């Protein structure tokens, strides 16, 4: 089983400079996605990822000891994105969440 650890900013930057780093490959994919946020469909994908991250933070750090509380930007989600979050994410994959409707209403 792979163990994860929190890294310092310096460790993160050194890892990004490593050409063989799996982190560097992941960041490059993220960069590509961020550069295409002018495309409405891609922007919605990015917003949905943000909702998933907020859901994880609220579930696993409910007292905000590690990460500060984040606002959810539901008003920026399209109706299709809200349906995807409702039916696919909260019902199928994130069933452990307590207040699921909070992420799509």
C-alpha positions, -999 to 999 in steps of 0.1 A, spaced: 0 0 0 13 34 -10 17 59 18 13 96 12 27 125 32 23 163 32 54 179 16 68 213 21 67 239 -7 104 234 -12 100 196 -16 71 203 -40 91 226 -62 121 202 -62 98 174 -73 84 196 -101 120 202 -114 126 164 -116 119 154 -152 110 118 -141 85 129 -114 50 116 -116 39 148 -100 54 168 -129 33 147 -153 2 153 -133 8 191 -130 13 193 -168 -21 177 -174 -36 201 -149 -18 231 -166 -33 220 -199 -67 219 -184 -63 253 -167 -52 269 -200 -84 257 -216 -109 271 -191 -121 295 -217 -140 265 -231 -173 262 -213 -173 224 -211 -137 222 -198 -145 250 -172 -175 229 -160 -152 198 -156 -128 219 -136 -156 233 -114 -168 197 -108 -134 187 -96 -134 216 -72 -167 204 -57 -152 170 -52 -121 185 -35 -144 206 -12 -165 175 -4 -134 155 6 -120 184 27 -154 189 45 -157 151 51 -122 143 63 -113 176 80 -147 187 94 -131 210 121 -108 227 95 -76 218 113 -56 212 81 -74 233 55 -95 264 59 -132 262 51 -139 268 14 -170 283 -2 -188 262 -28 -195 280 -61 -227 261 -70 -240 292 -88 -213 287 -115 -223 251 -122 -245 244 -152 -276 223 -148 -258 194 -164 -229 196 -140 -253 197 -111 -270 165 -124 -236 148 -129 -227 157 -93 -260 146 -80 -264 113 -98 -229 101 -105 -207 115 -79 -227 118 -47 -249 87 -53 -224 63 -68 -189 74 -57 -193 97 -27 -221 79 -9 -204 84 24 -212 122 24 -237 134 49 -253 164 32 -251 155 -5 -275 181 -18 -252 208 -5 -229 201 -34 -255 206 -62 -284 227 -50 
